[in-house]
Amino acid sequence: MPETSRSIRAWGRETFGDPETLAPLVERARLELDELAAAVAAGEPDAAVKLEAADVAILLHRIVGILGGELSDAVDAKMAINRARRWNVSGDGTGSHIPGD
């Protein structure tokens, strides 16, 4: 069975308890993102980088699950917005949307 924000929230609640606010989960996600960045910078194998990225995603799933949603639904909604925007392309595989879009 694929994991969902609901199942990951349930695991988080059973394992750690629900936080009083989302702030601790956001901070933990920052730490996990730092670990992902370190893995990329160190040239770790793809499998290790994927697992570090998964740690970040797990925390995002928990946050969205606590808010009563599914991360995939939130991503779909945000991508619909992003696809309608115009973008300034940085040339490094990233960019930013043009203000007002």
C-alpha positions, 0 to 999 in steps of 0.5 A, spaced: 500 500 500 502 506 498 503 511 503 499 517 504 499 523 508 494 520 512 498 514 513 504 518 515 500 522 520 498 516 523 505 513 524 508 520 526 502 520 531 503 513 534 511 514 534 512 521 536 505 524 538 502 530 534 506 536 536 502 542 539 504 547 533 507 545 526 513 549 528 517 543 530 516 539 524 518 545 519 524 546 523 525 538 523 524 539 515 529 544 515 534 539 518 533 534 513 533 538 508 540 540 510 542 533 510 539 532 503 544 538 501 550 535 504 549 528 501 548 532 494 554 536 496 558 530 498 556 526 491 553 520 495 550 515 491 543 516 488 540 511 493 542 515 499 540 522 496 533 519 494 532 517 502 534 524 504 529 527 500 524 522 502 526 524 509 524 531 507 517 529 504 515 525 510 515 531 514 511 535 509 506 529 509 506 529 516 504 537 516 499 536 510 496 530 514 495 534 520 492 540 516 487 534 514 489 534 507 494 530 502 500 532 500 499 530 493 493 534 492 496 540 495 502 539 489 497 538 484 493 544 486 500 548 486 502 545 480 496 548 476 498 555 479 505 554 477 503 552 470 499 558 469 505 563 471 510 566 467 517 565 469 524 568 470 529 562 468 535 562 472 539 558 467 541 553 472 535 549 472 531 553 477 527 560 476 522 564 479 515 566 477 514 573 475 511 578 480 503 578 479 503 572 476 
